[in-house]
Each structure stands twice: as structure tokens, then as C-alpha cells.
Amino acid sequence: MLATKNPHPIIAWLYAIKNAFKTPSKTLALIFFIISISLIFSTYTYLKTIIPDVNYFYSDNALSYIDSYIHFGSTPWKITHGLFKHAIFTLIFDLNYKFWFIVTWASLLYFIVHRENNTLRNQFILTFIFCWLIIGTFMATLFSSSGPCFVHLINQSSDYLPLLDKLNTQNRELISLGLPMLSSLEIQNNLWLMYENRQQGIGSGISAMPSMHVSMAVLLALAVSTLHRQWGILAWCYALMIQIGSVHLAWHYAIDGYVSALVTVIIWQTMGWLMKRTTPSS
């Protein structure tokens, strides 16, 4: 609604939600869709948790090598920490990464009730679903990897211990300044404990390649760019911050995000092509 410069965006948003329940058919369709999404994510969580049982983490070394090769011999995290040296930058990336969850679900909710452009709405929702199925499930299992923050625990690699040491040092610095601690370090620790105990829960499971954080950020940027060019630029900046943050905070290898962004664009274009083929011309 900001994109359309609505003078009362909150009221318009609430009206759109109310309109989604206007008729019994719309209500049933919305309930069915929410149930379907819930089932998809329940399945995704379960499958992500058992990835190492199906295909044990094997590609970390290869992904790390590719990262160095495509960045002309430099390790991507050293580049990001060289450009953004102060702990404050790390905190900004961490907060942005943490805020991703809210942005992703708010975007999905918006397009669930968005009726002004059904073609775009359907393209977004279908891309959203297929990204989780193809990127988050199939490709994550095929290219099973733990990521920089866990690789030393998986195969005793010490390549990324300097990055973890730097993050812990910056974390202590932030605390000494009276600023919030890096939530990524706590989440990574909790994920590892859940992995060791084979526990399942919201966000459980370890998987690096490809990055769903980058995928959803790119999807949002594609959709927002279609609605409004200026806001689209802001959305792409957000996606770039997610990509940088995923490397900076030891969650991902840079290639995880590059592949994820490329596949997301391909799925988006494919869904757009299908919408054009199946939507009657006026």
C-alpha cells in the first residue's frame, strides 16, 4: 500500500483482510490455503531435519573452494569483514537477518489477500511454494552441507574458526557497549543442540546450500519491483543485505546465495510464463 501511496495504508490493509473473508467461498479458499501452507512447512521442517540421514553433509569443502575460486582467491567472509569492520555493522546485519522471518511472512500474508492483480498474486504464491519445495527441500538434500558455522563440528575443518572467533569477539564488544548481543550465535548454538538430540521444531534442521533466506528476499524484490519501481530498489537492497549477512554471520557460503537467487528468478519467470499461458486475455 505504500507503493500505491495510499493515504491510510493500515486501514486499507485491514479492509483487504476483511474482504478476504467476505464470502463463504473466499473464507474456505483462504482456510484451505493456510492449511496447505502449514502442511508444506511441516513437511519441510521434517525433511530438513533428516537431510544428514538421507545424504550426510558432504559438499562443504567443495562449496568453500568454489567461494574462493569465484572471488579470485579471496574468502568472502574476509571481504565482508574487511568492508564492514566495526561490530556495529555486524549487529545491523544480524538484526536484518533476524527480521527476515517477519518480512517473509508479512509478504506472504500481503499476497494472500492481494486481489488487485491476481496474476501477480498467483505468481508470487506459486513461486513461494516451489522455492521451498525445490530449493529448500530437493536442492538442500542434493547438495547437503552444514555451512561455515557448523563445518568444524561436522568434519573438523578449521577454515572458518577465525570467522567464528571474530564474531564472538564482536559479540563481547557489543555487550560491553550496552548493545544487543548477536542473536545468530545463540541461534546457531541452539540449532546444533537440536541437531545432536535430533529434535524437531520451528526452524530446526541444518542446511546451507542453497540459502532460503536469500531466496525469499529475492522473491520479495521481484514482486515489489513489479508493483513499484522505487520500492523495488529498496527491496533489492534488502536482498543484498541478506546475502552479505548470510556470509558475514557464518550462516552460508556466498555461493549458497548466488545459486538460490538464480533458481528463484528462474522459478519466478517460469510461474510468470505459466500465468500468461493460463490467464484468459481481456
N, C-alpha and C positions, 0 to 999 in steps of 0.2 A: 504493500500500500504506500510505502514511502516512494517507491518507484513511480507510482502514478500520481504522487503529490496530493494524496487525499488529505483534506484539512483535519479529519478526525479518524486517523488510522485505527485506533483501538476500537472505536465504535463500529467501524466498518468490518474489522476483523471479527468482533463478537457477532455481528449480523451475519457474516459469512458462515460462521459455525452454526448459528441458529438455523440458517437456511438449509444447511446440510441435513437437518432433522425435520425439514418442513413437511415431508410426506412420508407415509409408511414405507414406500419403496426406497426412498433415499436413506431412511433410517436403517432399514435392513441391509442395504448395499454397504453402508458405512460400517455397520457392525460386522458384516461378513469380511470386509476388507481388513478391519482391525484384527479380527481373529486369524485371518490368513497371514498377516504380517507377524503376529505373535508366534504362530506355528513355524514360520520361516526362521525367526530368530532363535526359537527354542532348538530347532534342528541345527542351526548354525553354531550355537554355543556348544551343543553336544559334539558335533563333528570337529570343531576346532580343538576341543579338549582331547580328542582321541587321535589327532594328527600324528603325534610321535609313535603311537601304537600301529598305525597303518603304514606310515612312511617316516622312519625316525630322522630327525634333523641331520641332513647330510650336506646342504648346499651353502653353509655359512662361509667356508673358506673360499669357494668359488665366487660368491657374491662380493666378498671383501676384495678379492683380486680384481674383479670387474670394476668395482668402485675406483680402485687405484688406477687402473688402466685407462678408463674413460675420463679421469680427471688429471691426466698427464703425469701420473706418478705420485700425485698428492692424495692423502687420505681426506675424504670430505669433511669429517668432523674437525680436522685440524684447520681446514679452510674456514668453516663457520666460526670456530672459536678464535681464529685469527682476526676475522672481521668484526665479531661481536665479543670482545674480550671481557667486558665487565659482567659481574654476576647479575646486574640488573637486567641485562639483555636476556640472560638465561631464564630469569624469572618471568620476563614477558613472554618468551616462547613457551614456557611451562604453563602459564595461565591460559594462553591461547590454545594450547593443546588440550588442556583440561576443559575449556569452554566448548570444544568441538562437539561433545555429546549433546549439549543443549542446542547448538546451532543445527546439528544434523536432524534432530527430532522436531525442532521447530519448523525446519524447512519441509519435512515430510508432512507435518500437520497442515502447513500452509497449502501445499499442493493437493492434499486430500480434499480440502474444502474449496479450492480454487476452481471456479466454474466459468470464468471469463474467457478462458482459452482451453477448451477441452483437449485439443491436440497436444499442446504443451504439457498440460496436466498429465495426460496418459503417457507421454514420452518420458516425463520425469519419473513417474511411479514405476513404469516398466524398467527403466534404466536402473533405478534404485534397487529393485528386486534382483535383476540379473547381475548387477555388480556384486551383491552379497553372495549369490549362488556361484557365479563364475570366478570372480576374483577372490572373494573371501573364503570360499569352500574348495572348489576344484583346484584352482591355481595354488592356493596355500598348501594344499596336500601334495600337489605335484612337485612344488619347489620348496619342500619342507625346510624351514630354517628357524633358528631361535632368535636371532638378532644380536646386535653388539652388546646389549646389557646382560645377556644370558650365555653368550658363547663360551665364556671362561668356565662356566659351570657345566656346560654340555660336553665340550671336548678339550677342556684345559688350555684353550688358547689364551695367550696373554696380550694379544694385539690391542684389545680395547680396554685393558685395565687402566692405562693412563687417562683415558676419557672418563672412566668412572671415578678415578681419583680426583680429577679436575671438578667433576660435578659435585662430589662430596665436599671438596674444599669450598666451592662456591656456595653450597648449601649452608655450611657453617658461617660463612661470611654474611649471608643474608640474615641468618638468625641473629648474629651479633649486631646487625644494624636495626633489629626490631622489625624486619620484613618477613613475609610468609616464607616458609620452607618450600623446597621443590617437591611438589606432590608426585612428580614422576618417579622419584627414588622410592617413595613409600609404596606406590602402586606396583612398581617392578618387584619390590621385595614381597608384597602380598601375592602377586601372580606366581612367583617362584614357589612360595609355600603351598599355594593351591595346587600347583603342578606336582610337587613332591607328594602331596597327600591325595592326588587325583580327585580333588574336589571340583564340583561344578557350581557356577554361579554367574551373576551378571558380569560380563567382560572377562570371564575366565578363559584359560587356554593361552598357549604361547605360539605365536606365528609372526614372522617378519615379512616374508616375501609372498605376495605384494602387500602394499600398505592400504588398508581400508580407510584410514584417516585421510590420506591424500585422495583416494578415490571419491569419497563423499564430498570433500572440499572442492574438487574439480567438477563434480556433478552440479553442485550448487552454483559454481561460477558459470557453467554452461547455461543453466536455466535462468539465472539472474541476468546474464548478458542478453538473452533473448527478450527478456521483459524490459530492460532499461540499460542502455549502454554505459552511462556513468556509474551506476551502481554495480554493473558488471565488472568494471575496472577494480572497484573496491573488493568485490568477491574474488577476483583473480589474485589480488594482493594477499587476501586471507589464505587462499590456497597455497601461495608461495611461502607464507609464514609457516603453514602446517608442514610443508615439505622440508624447510630448513630446520624447523623444530624437531622433526622426527629424527634427523641426523644429529643435531646439536645435543639432544637429550638421550642419545644412545638407544632409542627405540628401533631404528631402522638403518639399513644401508641405503645410500642415496638411490641406488638402482631400484630398490623396492618401490619408491615413489614414482620414478620415471616410468617403469613398466605399468604401474597401477594407473597413472594418468593417461597413458596411451590407450590402454584397454578400455578405460572408462569412456574416452572420446569415441572409440570405435563402437562401443555398445550404444552410446547416445546417438550417434549418426545412424546406426542400424535401426534403432527404435524410431527415429525420426522418419527414416525411409519407409518403414512399415506403416507408420501413421498416415503418411501421404498416400500409400497404396490402399489403405483400408478405409480412409475417411472420405465420404462422398463429397464431391466438389459442389459448391453452392451455385 
